[in-house]
Amino acid sequence: MRKRSKYRPKGLLPDPVNWVLAGLKPFTSVALSADLRIKNHDAMDLLRRGDATVATIDVLIGAFNMCEAYTMLRPELGQDWKEEIKAGLDALHAVGRRGVESGRFILKAEELNAMNLVMEIHDTQLQNTTVRDMEKAMDIVSAEYRARRMRPIKEKT
């Protein structure tokens, strides 16, 4: 049997200049930015009304994790709001835990306030970032997940 080569060719970008320029664009100029904000705010509204599902909570978890990742990426994107973001993540975790146990995701008033503040911070971050910043923040979230530094809502038994 012949030995396999370790060589693997790299992927080629068809247009590297446009790829770099697309990364420098502000995120608000991308067509998906409005869809993302609508999806995030719809998830918050469904949770506020008591109609949230597991998919809704997943959307909020993604948004809040990105909010925290932006502060790790660039301090000017909300490093001074670190405690408020942590409080919002704690509130989301508590809502998720209760939802897993009871089957309904119901908010308390202080949790709603903390989560609304985090969503406002996230909206401001999205206004002040580029597409490349978003990609780097998504890489940070993925690395944190792979390293198992995120708190699971549902504990494995």
C-alpha positions, 0 to 999 in steps of 0.5 A: 500500500502506498503512503498518503501524502500530507500535502493538502492544497489551500483553498483559493479565493476567486477575488482576494481584493474584494474579499479584503474590501468586504471585510473593511465595510461597516456591518450596517452596510451589509444586507444581512445586518437588518435581518440580524437585528430584526431576528434578535429583537423578535426573539427578545419580544417573544421572550418578553411576551412568554411565547419563547421556544428553545430556538428563540433562546438559542438566538438570544444566546448567540447574540449575547455571546457575540456581545461578550466576544466584541468586548474581548475583541476590542475594548472600545466596544463595551469593555466598560459595560462588562458587569452589565453584560455579565448580568444579562448573561446570568439572567439569560442563563436563569431563564434558560434553566427555568425553561428547561425545567418547566417547559416555558421561558418566563422572565422576571422583571430584573432579568428583563431589564438586564437583558434589554440593556445587553441587547442595546449594547449589542445594537450599538456594537453592531453599528460600530463594527466591520464585517471583519470584526464580526468574523473575529468575534464569531471565531472567539465564540467558537473557540470559547465553545470548543474550550468548554468555557461556556456555561451549559443551560442543561447539565448532562446527567 
